[in-house]
Amino acid sequence: MLSDGPVVHGRGKKFILHTACRLDEALQARVRDINWREGLWTIPKTKSGVEHVIPLSWQAIALLHHRLPAEADADALIFATESVLGHVTLHTGLGSIYNRSRYRPQMAIALQQLADLLDELEYGEAAVPLSLAA
């Protein structure tokens, strides 16, 4: 299940497990929040309203290195699926020039997998799909 769907989703799920963070914390993580030298991730504002520093395992650091391009912008979200967010340009300038696809089929799959994962977390199993005709 961790490797189902687009690579970014599997890595995002693994990062959550490696850091014991909340989903929203992982989704809001930015490149600037990672201290590579000390192996720390700083969550600027947590649910309690205070900064939280999480030591990263070597596996979490390796996962981030595989996820992020070498020239990643400090303000970039680490686990964003940019097409789902509706961004006009995708990660790289070159990609935004040549890649005009908006990934709708992949977005649909990714969002369905996210919904199924949330069901599994909440109920212990994926919910049975409702009829869309109803």
For each residue, the residues with C-beta under 8 A, 3 or more apart:
1: 4 13 117 120
2: 10 13 14 17
3: 10
4: 1 9 10 113
5: 9 10 109 110 113
6: 9 10 81 106 109 110
7: 10 11
8: 11 12 67 79 81
9: 4 5 6 12 13 81 110 113 114
10: 2 3 4 5 6 7 13 14
11: 7 8 14 15 63 66 67 79
12: 8 9 15 16 26 27 79
13: 1 2 9 10 16 17 117
14: 2 10 11 17 18 59 63
15: 11 12 18 19 21 26 29 60 63 64 78 79
16: 12 13 19 20 21 22 23 26
17: 2 13 14 20
18: 14 15 56 57 59 60 63
19: 15 16 26 41 54 56 60
20: 16 17 54
21: 15 16 25 26 43 54
22: 16 25 26 47
23: 16 26 27
24: 27 28
25: 21 22 28 29 43 46
26: 12 15 16 19 21 22 23 29 78 79
27: 12 23 24 77 79 80
28: 24 25 43 77
29: 15 25 26 33 34 41 43 77 78 79
30: 33 74 75 76 77 78
31: 34 68 72 73 74 75 76 78
32: 74 75
33: 29 30 41 42 43 44
34: 29 31 40 41 56 64 78
35: 38 39 40 41 42
36: 39 61
37:
38: 35
39: 35 36 55 56 58 61
40: 34 35 53 54 55 56
41: 19 29 33 34 35 53 54 56 60
42: 33 35 51 52 53 54
43: 21 25 28 29 33 46 51 52 53 54
44: 33 51
45: 49 50 51
46: 25 43 49 50 51 52
47: 22
48:
49: 45 46
50: 45 46
51: 42 43 44 45 46
52: 42 43 46
53: 40 41 42 43
54: 19 20 21 40 41 42 43
55: 39 40
56: 18 19 34 39 40 41 60 61 64
57: 18 60 61
58: 39 61 62
59: 14 18 62 63
60: 15 18 19 41 56 57 63 64
61: 36 39 56 57 58 64 65
62: 58 59 65 66
63: 11 14 15 18 59 60 66 67
64: 15 34 56 60 61 67 68 78
65: 61 62 68
66: 11 62 63
67: 8 11 63 64 78 79
68: 31 64 65 72 76 78
69: 72 91 92
70:
71:
72: 31 68 69 76
73: 31 76
74: 30 31 32
75: 30 31 32
76: 30 31 68 72 73 80 91
77: 27 28 29 30 80
78: 15 26 29 30 31 34 64 67 68
79: 8 11 12 15 26 27 29 67
80: 27 76 77 85 87
81: 6 8 9 84 85 107 110
82: 85 87 90 91
83: 86 87 90 102 103 104 106 107
84: 81 107 110 111
85: 80 81 82
86: 83
87: 80 82 83 90
88: 96
89: 93 95 96
90: 82 83 87 95 96 99
91: 69 76 82 95
92: 69 95 96
93: 89 96 97
94: 97 98
95: 89 90 91 92 98 99
96: 88 89 90 92 93 99
97: 93 94
98: 94 95
99: 90 95 96
100:
101:
102: 83 107
103: 83 106 107
104: 83 107 108
105: 108 109
106: 6 83 103 109 110
107: 81 83 84 102 103 104 110 111
108: 104 105 111 112
109: 5 6 105 106 112 113
110: 5 6 9 81 84 106 107 113 114
111: 84 107 108 114 115
112: 108 109 115 116
113: 4 5 9 109 110 116 117
114: 9 110 111 117 118
115: 111 112 118 119
116: 112 113 119 120 126 127
117: 1 13 113 114 120 121
118: 114 115 121 122
119: 115 116 122 123 125 126 127
120: 1 116 117 123 124 125 126
121: 117 118
122: 118 119
123: 119 120 127
124: 120
125: 119 120
126: 116 119 120
127: 116 119 123
128:
129:
130: 134
131: 134
132:
133:
134: 130 131
